[in-house]
């Protein structure tokens, strides 16, 4: 199967650059990487153009005008443009472990979506991470992280389980629900299209979970992989998170659960076709 790795970004070129270094070091590369850009300035486009030279695969930059928080529209543009049968989602502030894509591909099954996790880093550690730290895998080394400003016993235990039988066992035993997590989740593109993608009405706060709930209503079951496929989350503020947006999203989620909805009314099928630009970068 062909895979599309996609992520959203907005005016965070330094963090995006680190994430793309991690994407270039995957043990199993995706067939394409799609960056869904919610209106960033030219600095982001320059980072993407430079990163393309380290990738032996297409790097697609889909940009839409900045009209406020429109992550769902950006993601839907990415899904609409994807060539992969299987879509893997993360965020442009999450640096993947080197086996991130490999685990998603290994565990993909019909009738399933995969639910991974992340490991939050402090701002000091986020800033300290160099490209060399990412290439050598130190960004997922609990000892290195603890020595560089991010001590956390729970994170250390989870990172030490990666790639082991105990990781699989912990995924089977965890009480954490296998929800759709925008920073680490995957499923078949045909299931996303059947659900009409992500709901354009939703701003920040639970919009990813609502999409997963529609998949579950359609019989697509979540499968836990948080102790096998993981990434590290670079610290940043969230000025776009407001009580009003969270309350509005909660009402939409309540409606999805109450009515057992499998499609949203405002999604991929309602995209404005000529908005924004698509730039495909290939290594020269």
N, C-alpha and C positions, 0 to 999 in steps of 0.2 A: 504494500500500500504506500501511497505517497503522503507525506506529512507536511503540514503547514504550522509553523510556530508563529504565534501572533501575540503582540503586546501593545498596550496603549502608552502614550507619553504626552506630556505637556510641559514645555519650557523647563526641562531638567536635563540639559545636554551632558553635564558631567556624570550624572548617575546612569543615563542611557549609554554612555560610552563604556562604562564599567560592565554593564549588563551584556553588551555586544561582544566584549572580550570573552566573557563566559560562554556566550553562544558559539564563538569560534573555537572553543576548546572541548566541544562535546565529543564523547566517545562514539556516539552515533548521531551524525548531523541530521537536521531536518532537510527536506527537499527545497524549502523556501522559508524565509523569515519575512513576516509582514509587520511593519510598524504602523499602528493606527494613531495618527497624530491629531490631537484635538485643538489645533491652531497655534502650534509653537512658532517662534521666530526663526530667522535664518540660521542661528547657531545650531539648532537641532539638525537641520538639513546638512550642514557641514560635517557634523559628527557622523551622521549616517553615511555620507559619501566616503569619508576616510575609513570607516569600519568595513565597508564593502570590499576593500582590498585585502582583508584578512579572511574573507569567507569565500569558499569555493562553491557558492550557491547563490541564487538570486536573493537580493535584499530589497524588498518593496516598501517604499515610503508613501503611505496614503495620508494626505493632509486635507483637513477641512478647516474652514474659517473659524476663528475664535468668536464664539457666540455664547460664552458661558460653558459650564460643565456639561459636555455632551459625549461622555464616554460610550454610552450605548450606541449612539449613531456611528461613532468612530469604529467600534468593534463590528458593527453590522457591515460597514463598508469593507472591512478586512475580510470578513467571511464571504461576502459577495464576490470579492476579487480572488479568493484563494483557489489554488489548483490542486490542493491536497484532498485525499479522501478522508483524512483524519486530521483534526484540528487540536493543537495543544496551545493552551493559553497561559500567559504569565503577565507580569507588569514590568515596565521599564525602570523600576526601582528594585527589582529582585534578580540577583545574580544566581544563575542555576549551578547546581552541582554538576560535575562533568558527566554523570550518568542520568541526568534529568530526562532527556528525550528518550534514552534507551529504555528506561523503566516504563515510561508512558507507552512506548511502542510494544514492549514485551507483554504488558498487562492489558492491552486493548482487547475487548471482546464485543461481539454484537449484543445489543440490548443493555449496554453499560456506559456510564461515564465514570471517569477516575477523579478522585478528590485527594490532592496532595496538600502539603503544608509549607510553612516557611519558618525561618528563625530570625527574629528581630535583632538588629545590631544597634549599638549606641551611635550617636552622631560622630563621636570621636573615632570609633572604629570604621564607620562608613567613610569618613574623610581620609583615614590612614591607608585604606586598601589601595594598593598600586596594581597596575596591570600585571606585573610579575607575580604578585600575591595571588591573583586570580588564575593565571596560567599554571601555576604550580599547585593549585588547590588549597592554598592556605586559607582562603576565604571560607572554607568548610572544615577547617581544622580547629576543634574546640580548644585545644591548648593555645594555639596562636591567637584565637579570638579573645580568650581570657587574658592573655598577656598584653593585648592591645585595646583594652577598654570595654570588653563585653563578657564579663564573667557571668555564667548562668548554668546552674547544674542541670536543669531540665533540658536546655539546649544541648549541653555536652552529652547527656545520655542519648538524646535522639540522633545526634550526628554520629556518635560512635556505633549506632546500630545499622547505619547505611550499608547496604550490600551484604547483610548477614542473615542467617536464618531467624535470628531473634527479631530482626526488623519485620519480617513477614509475620511472625507470631504476634508481635505488638500491634500490627495493623489489624490482625484478626480479633484481638482481645480489647482494643481501645474502645472506650465508651463515647469518644468523640464522633459525632454524626458525620457521615460522608456527604457533605454538602458541596455545592458548586462554589469553588473558591477562585476568584478571578486571577489570583497570583499563581495558581497551580492547579489546573484542571484540564481535562481533555475528553473529547468524544468524537463521533463520526459527523462529518459535515452534513450529511443528509438528515440527521436528527436535529441539528441546529436550524436548518432550513424549514423543516416540518414545524418547528416551534415558532417560526417567524423571527428568530434571533432574539436580541435583547430589546427590552421595552423602552422606546424613546421618551416616554413620559417620566422616566425615573432619573433622578439626579444621584448625588452621593448618598449611600447608606442602604445596603442590602440589595442593590440591583442585581448583583451576581447570584445571590441566594434565590431570588425570585425566578431567575432563568432556570436554575436547577430544580426548583419545585415544579415548574411546568414540564420539565423532562420526566420527573418522577410521576406526575399525573398521567403521562403518556406511556408509562410502563418501563421507562429507561431508568435503571437502578444505579445508585451511586456505589462505588467500590473504594474503600479506604487504602491509600498508598502513602500516607504522610511519613511513615518510617522507612520508605524506600526512595521515593522521588522527593527531593527537597530543593530549596533555594534559600538564600539569605537576603533579608529585607534591609535596604539602606534607609536610614532615618530621614524624615522630612516632616514639615508641617502640613496641615490640611485646612487651609483657609476656606476651601469650598464646602466643608462640612457644616451644615446649619441645622438647627432644630426643625425648621420648616421642611427642608428636603427629606430629613429622616422620617418625619411624621407622614409626609405624603407617600413616601416609598412604603412605609409600614401599611398604609391603607391599601395600596395596590397588592402587596403580598397577602394581606388578609383576604382580598377578593379572589386572588389566584387559588388560595387554599380552600376557601369556602365553596367556590364554584367548580373546583377541579379543572381549571383551565389548562389547556395544552398549547395554546397559541396566544400571542399578544396581538392587540389591535393595531399597534403602531410599532412596526419593526422593519425587517429587511425589505418586505414588500412595499413599504411606504417611503423608501429612500428617495431623495431628490437626485436624479442621475447625474446632473452636470455640476454639482457642487464640489469644489476642491480640486486636487490634482493627484495623480498617481505617477510616481517616478520609480522605475526599476533599475537598480544598480547591479552591475556585474563586475567581477574582478578583471582588471585590464591585463 
